[in-house]
């Protein structure tokens, strides 16, 4: 069964996603990132600039097939035609269709009230489907 984790209270979702992706790539993981077009464009730009010393290789799913095959991070508005099914990072508002085909799913939730309400809905959907969920409260992590 798919391993699900919610990372709550990210003060800056895009910056946190960059750090999470850097860590995942450093560990050798392959990650699909889903979200709306605007969010993915913000993430794409941030991955080029978030660190002066690190680069997270990434591309959009509609890039040349050889680029997609060589990239550890794929940005896409859906999981359709996913080149791998290892880790799925959801930055979107809905439960991604086909999420159950991935080994791990990470939901990233910011501080915005609307984002939190939408996350609660996704949490309920996952629970109704019988999935256990791990919760990571980033506020607690930062205060240590």
Buried (B, 14 or more C-beta within 10 A) or exposed (E): EBBBEBBBBBEEBBEBBBBBBBEBBEEEBBBBBBBEEEBBEBBBEBBEEBEEEEEBEBBBBEBEEEEBEEBBBBBBBEBEEBEBBBBBBBBBBEBBEBBBEBBBBBBBBBBEEEBEEBBEEBBEEBEEEEBEBEEBEBEEEEEE
